[in-house]
Amino acid sequence: MNHRSVFYCLAILAVLLSACSTAMTPTATPTAAPTLPDPLPGMLAPDLSLEKLADGVFVIQHAYPWQANSLVVRMANGEILLVDTPYTPEATQLLLDWVKEAFDGVKITAIVTGYHADNLGGIPALLDAGIAVYGSDLTADFAVSRLEHQREMMVDLLVPGKEDAFISAYQEMTFSAPDHTFRLDEGLTLMFGTEEVQVIYPGFTQSEDKVVVYFPKRKGLFGGCAILSGDRVGNSIDADMKAWPESLKTLLNLELDWAVPGHGEGRDPELIAHTIEILEKH
C-alpha cells in the first residue's frame, strides 16, 4: 500500500470514528416537561361548539334553541373549572367527554351562576361524574322551588308549530341543585393552586340569584346572563329592571381584558357599560 492510500484510509477512519462518537453522545435531559398546546376548539355536536378565547380559556356555545355560553378554564394547578353548563345533561356529557380527553382526565370543578336552564340544566351529568358543583343558596332553592315556573317560562319563549320539539323537552325537563352552596350575599372564593377565582353577587340583575365569576389573574369575567351582548334585553321575566343597571355598576372597577356574556359573541369588557346603557334606555 503506498503512502497516498494509507492517508485516504486514515482519513476515512477518522470520519467514521467522529460520526460514531457524535451519535453515542447522550443528549441533555430537559429539566421540565414541554408546555403542551391547548387542544383545538371545534364542534362537539351540530348544536355544541367551542371557541378558544385565551390561553387555557374556552367558551362553549350550546343552542337549545337559543345560543348560550359556558366557560371552561384550565387553572394554574392544571385542574379544570367549568362555569355554567349547556342546557341539557346530554350536551354537558359531550362537553365532559371532550374535557377528559383533551386534558387527560384532570379534576373538574363547576360553578353555576343562576337557576335558569342555560346555567344549570346539565348538573345531573356533573353529579353523576362526581364533580363538585358550586352555586348560591338561593340558586339551590330556586332550582327546586321554581321548577314549574321555569318550565312555563321556557315554553312561553318558544314558538308553537316551529319549535314543538323544544316545547316538549322543556315541559318534561327537571333540574338538580348544586351540591356545594354558599350564601348569596357573601359570594365565594375558590383557590386552584396559586390562582384565585371570585364568585361575586353584584345585586339583583336578570334574576334575583345571578352571580358573576371573576378571574383576577387572567383579568377575565364570566358575566353570564347579567351581561348583554346585543341590543335587546331578552328574557326579563325574572328581572328587576331598575336594580339591574345599578347592580352592574359595581363591576365597572374590575380590571378586565375580556368579559363573556350569557348569550352572543361579544367578549369585550365594554359589554358591562353597554348593558347598563341598554337597560337604562329600556
N, C-alpha and C positions, 0 to 999 in steps of 0.2 A: 504493500500500500504506500503510495507516495505522500509527501507532506501535505499537498493540497487536499487529498481525500481524507486524511486524518483531521485536518482543520474543519472540513464540512461535517464529518461525523460528530466531532466535539461540539460544534455549533448547534446541530440538531438535538443532541442530548441535553444541552443546556436549556434549550427552549422547552423540551418535554418536561424536564425537572421543574422548571419555573411554573409551567401550567399546572402540574400536579400539586406543587406547593400552594398555589393560589386556590385551587379547588378544595383543598383539605383544610384551609384556614377557617376556624369556627367564626361564624358571624356573631355580632354583638347581640345579646338578649335584650329586647326592649324592656324598659323599666316600668311601663304602663301599657295597658291594652289600648289599641287604637279606638278613637271615638267613632262609633258606628253612625251612619247617616240615618235620618228619620225615614221610616217607611213611607213609600209614596202614597199620596192620597188618591182616591178614586171612588168608584161606585161599589157599594156593598149589595145593593139591590136597585131595581129601577126607581124606587122612591127614597133611597137612602144613600147619601154620598158624604165624602169627607173633603175638607179643604184645609190645606196647611196654612196657618196664619203666621206663625213664628216658629223658632226652633223649639221642637217638642210640644207645640200647641196646635191642636186641630179643632176645627169647627165641624160638627156633624149636623147635616141637614136632613130632616125627615119630613115628607109631605104626606099628611093623612087627614084630609086632603090639603090642608094649609101647610106651607113650609114653616118649620120651626127649627130653632138652633139649640144644640147642646155643645158641650166643650169637653175635650179630652186633653189633659196636660200631663206630660211626663215630668215629675217633680225632681228636685235636686238629688234626692236619695234613690232615684230610679223607679219609685212607685208611680202608679197612675191615679190621677184624680179625675173623676167624671162629674161634671156639673150639669144637672138635669138629664133626663132620659128621652129617647124617642117616645112617640105616642104610645106604642104598644110593647108588651113583653117580647113578642116575636122579633120586632125590629131591634129591640135592645139586645136580644140574644145574638143577633147577627153582629152587632157592634162589639159585644163582649168577645165573640169568637175572633174578630179581627184584632182586638187589643191583645188578647192572649197569644196569638200567633206573631203579631208584629213586635211585641215587647217581651217575648219569651216567658209568658206566664207569670209576670210580676204581680205583686199585690195591688188590688184595686180598691179605692175608697170612693164613695159617691156623696154628693150634696144635691139636694133638691131645693129649688128656690121658691116653690109655691105648691098649691094643691091642685092646680089645673092639670089636665091630661098631658099637655105639652111640657110639663115639669116633671111629673112623676108616674106617668102611665106605664113605664117599663119597670117599676120597682119589683114586681114579682120575679122577674128574671134575675135581678140583682140579689134578692134574698135567697132564691134557690141556689145561687152560686156562692153563698156565704159572704157576700160583700156587705160591709157596713154602710148604711145609708143614713146620712145626717139631714135633719130638717127641723124646723122650729116646732114648738109645742102646738102652735095654732095650726100649722100645716098638717101635723099628725091628726089633730082633732077634725079639721075640715075634710080630710081625705075620707073619713068615715061618715061624719055627720052630714056632709053636704053631697053625698053620693048622688042622690036623686036630683038635687039641684043642678049638679054638674052635667048629668046625663041630659036633662032638659035644655040646659044652656047650649051644649054642643049640637044637639039636634035642631034647635031653633036657628042656628047659624048655617045649617045646611039647606040645600035646595032639593025638595022632593021631586022625584022623577029623573033628576040628573045625578044625584048623589045618594041614591037609595041604599047602596051597599054600605056606605059610611054611616048612614042613619041607623041601619040595623046593628052595626058594630057598636056604635055609641050607646044605643038603647040597652045593650047587654053587657057593656063594659063594667068591670069592677076595679077598684083601686085599693092599693095597700099603702099603709102609713110607713114613714121612715122608722127604723128601729133604734135610732140614736137621736134623741131630741135635745134641744136647748131652748132656753127662754128667748122668745122673740125679741123682747126689748133689750136683752143683753148681747145678742149676737153670739158669735163663736170664732175662736181662733184655733186653727189646726197647724201643727208643725210636721213637716216632712224632711227629716234631717235638719238642715240649717234653713230651709225655706218655709216661710210663714204664709198662711192663707187666712184672710179675714172674711167672715160672713157678716155683712152689715145690714141692719134694718134701717132704711132711710126714713121710714114712716109709711103711711097709707098711700099706695100708688094704684096699680091696676087691680089689685085686690088687697085686702087687709093684711095678708100674711106674706106678701112678696119680699124677698131679700135679694141682695146682690152679693157677688163674690169678687173680692179684690186680691190681686196678686202683686204685692208691693215690689218684690224683687224684679218682676217682669214688667212692671208698670202697666198692668192689664186689668180689665174689669169685665166680668160677665154680668151684664145688666138685666138679662132676661126680659120678661115682658114689661118691666118698669121703663124700658128704653125703647123708643120707636125708631125705625129706620126710614120709613116712608112718611108721607104727608097726611096719612089717615090714622085716627086713633085706634081703629079696630075694635076688638072686643072690650067693651067698657061696662058690661053688665054688673060686675062686682066692684067697679072702680069708685073712688071718691075724686071727682073731677076737680074739686077745689084744692084738696090736700095734695094731690099727685104732683103738680109742678113745684109746690113748696117743698115737698119731701125730696125731690131730685136736686134742689139747690144745695142740700147738704153734701152732695157728691162732687160739686164743682171744684173743690180744692184738692181732690185726689190727683196725684201725679200719674199721668196716663200716656201711654203710647198707642194703645188700642182699647176699644170697647166693643163688646159683642151684644147686640140686641136679641130679644127673644125670637124675632122674625126678620127676614130680609138680609140683604147683602152688605149693608154698611158696617164698617169696622172702625170708624174714626171716633176719637174721644169727643169730638164736637157733637156727637149724637145726643149727649146729655142736654146741652144747650138747645139743640134742635128740638128735642122732645118738649122741653119747657116752653119754647116758643109756640109749638103746635098746640099744646094743651091750653095755654093762656089765650089763644085765639078761638078755642073751641066754644 
